[in-house]
Amino acid sequence: MTLPVYLYGHPVLRKVSDTVTADYKDLRQLIADMYETMYASEGVGLAAPQIGRNDRIVVIDADPVGDSFEECKGRKLTLINPEIEILGDQTETRYEGCLSLPGLSEKVKRVEHIRLRWLDEDFQPHEEEISGFLARIVQHECDHLEGKMYIDHISPIRKQLIKGKLADIAGGRIRCDYPVRYAPRKK
């Protein structure tokens, strides 16, 4: 089932997500719904807070950008309770977008090499060193689990310049090609 993507301004996007346990009810269905939502929204990653769930779950299918970034070819990951360790200090600045910030993209500086530890949908542990654009996707999605968004990594000047666009998203004054949930209206 395609679920609505929660947009900037919704409080769930700013909460630190809860650890997921093996007795999580309907986990496989939630993961399937997250993939369906991600594909319907034409994204390459989706974190549970983006569908209103305060849980440490991320789905990624980086293959659509595999022609541009070799490390993304054929990479499909379901991450439960992911942990990132930064490896080295090499960084790269690239444009990022986000399904929760439709119509925006900004340059974000991120580290190029990480070690990722996670559980899969069967709660089997995994560990892998990841580099390049795939590392960027993982970091972007895992930020959501910490209540962060890519705009938290941009300069104050850039943030000031997009203030109006952020207000439009938070105020529900935008249109999207995929189902969305706007922030609750303040009374």
C-alpha positions in Angstrom: 0.0 0.0 0.0 1.3 3.4 -0.9 1.4 5.6 2.2 1.5 9.4 2.4 5.0 11.0 2.8 5.1 13.4 5.7 6.4 16.8 4.7 8.7 19.3 6.3 7.1 20.9 9.3 5.5 17.7 10.6 6.7 17.0 14.2 7.4 13.3 13.5 10.3 14.3 11.3 12.1 16.0 14.2 11.9 13.1 16.7 14.6 10.6 17.4 13.3 7.2 16.3 12.8 4.2 18.6 14.8 1.0 18.4 12.9 -1.8 16.6 12.6 -5.2 18.3 12.1 -8.7 16.8 8.5 -8.7 18.0 7.5 -5.6 15.9 4.0 -6.2 14.7 3.5 -6.5 10.9 7.1 -5.6 10.2 7.3 -7.3 6.8 4.1 -5.5 5.7 5.5 -2.2 6.8 8.7 -2.7 4.9 6.7 -3.7 1.8 4.6 -0.6 2.1 7.7 1.6 2.6 9.2 0.2 -0.7 6.0 0.7 -2.5 5.8 4.3 -1.2 9.4 5.0 -2.1 8.9 3.7 -5.7 5.6 5.6 -6.1 7.4 8.8 -5.0 10.3 8.1 -7.3 12.8 8.1 -4.4 15.9 6.0 -3.8 15.5 5.9 0.0 12.8 6.3 2.6 13.0 6.3 6.4 10.1 5.3 8.7 9.6 8.9 10.1 8.8 10.0 6.5 5.6 7.9 6.7 4.8 9.0 10.2 6.4 6.0 12.1 8.9 6.8 14.8 10.9 3.6 14.2 14.5 2.9 13.2 13.7 1.5 9.7 15.1 2.6 6.4 14.6 1.2 2.9 17.0 2.0 0.0 17.0 1.0 -3.6 19.9 2.9 -5.2 19.9 1.0 -8.5 18.1 3.8 -10.4 21.2 6.0 -10.0 23.5 3.1 -10.8 24.4 4.4 -14.2 25.8 7.5 -12.7 27.3 6.0 -9.5 28.7 2.4 -10.0 28.5 1.7 -6.2 24.8 2.1 -6.4 24.2 -0.6 -9.1 22.0 -3.4 -7.8 22.0 -2.0 -4.3 18.8 -2.6 -2.4 19.0 -2.5 1.4 16.5 -2.9 4.3 18.1 -1.3 7.4 16.7 -2.0 10.8 18.4 -0.1 13.7 21.3 1.1 11.5 24.5 2.5 13.0 27.0 4.5 11.1 30.7 4.9 11.8 32.6 7.6 9.9 35.8 6.3 8.2 38.3 9.0 7.4 37.8 12.7 6.8 37.3 12.8 3.0 34.2 14.7 2.1 32.2 15.5 -1.0 29.7 18.3 -1.6 26.7 17.3 -3.8 23.1 18.3 -4.3 20.5 16.4 -2.3 16.8 16.3 -2.4 14.2 14.7 -0.1 10.7 13.4 -0.5 9.8 15.3 2.6 11.1 18.6 1.0 9.5 18.4 -2.5 10.8 20.9 -5.0 14.0 21.7 -3.1 17.6 20.6 -3.5 20.7 22.0 -1.8 24.4 21.3 -1.7 25.3 19.1 1.3 28.8 18.2 2.4 29.1 14.6 3.6 31.8 12.1 4.4 32.6 9.7 1.6 33.4 6.5 3.6 31.3 4.9 6.3 31.0 1.6 8.1 27.4 0.5 8.3 26.0 -2.0 10.8 22.3 -3.0 10.6 19.8 -5.8 11.0 17.9 -7.1 8.0 14.2 -7.9 8.0 15.0 -11.3 9.6 17.0 -9.6 12.3 20.3 -11.0 11.0 23.2 -8.6 11.6 25.3 -7.1 8.8 28.3 -4.9 8.6 29.8 -3.3 5.5 32.1 -0.5 4.4 30.3 1.8 2.0 31.6 4.7 -0.1 30.6 7.3 -2.5 27.0 8.2 -3.4 25.7 5.1 -1.7 27.3 6.3 1.6 25.5 9.7 1.0 22.1 8.0 0.6 22.6 5.9 3.7 23.7 9.0 5.7 20.7 11.0 4.4 18.2 8.3 5.4 19.8 7.6 8.8 19.7 11.3 9.6 15.9 11.0 9.5 16.1 8.5 12.3 17.9 11.1 14.4 15.3 13.8 13.7 17.5 15.5 11.2 17.0 16.6 7.6 19.6 17.5 4.9 18.7 21.2 5.3 20.3 21.0 8.8 23.6 20.6 7.0 23.4 23.7 4.9 24.8 27.2 5.7 22.6 29.7 7.6 22.7 31.9 4.6 21.3 29.2 2.3 18.7 28.3 4.9 17.6 32.0 5.0 17.4 32.0 1.2 15.0 29.1 1.1 13.0 30.2 4.2 9.9 31.1 2.0 9.9 27.7 0.3 10.2 25.9 3.6 7.3 27.9 4.9 5.2 27.0 1.9 5.9 23.3 2.4 5.2 23.5 6.2 2.0 25.5 5.5 0.7 23.0 2.9 1.0 25.5 0.1 2.6 23.1 -2.4 1.4 20.4 -4.7 3.1 17.0 -5.0 2.9 14.2 -7.5 2.7 11.6 -4.7 0.5 11.3 -1.6 1.6 13.5 1.2 0.7 14.5 4.8 1.2 18.1 5.7 2.1 19.4 9.1 -0.8 19.9 11.5 -2.2 23.4 11.3 -1.4 25.6 14.3 -4.4 26.9 16.2 
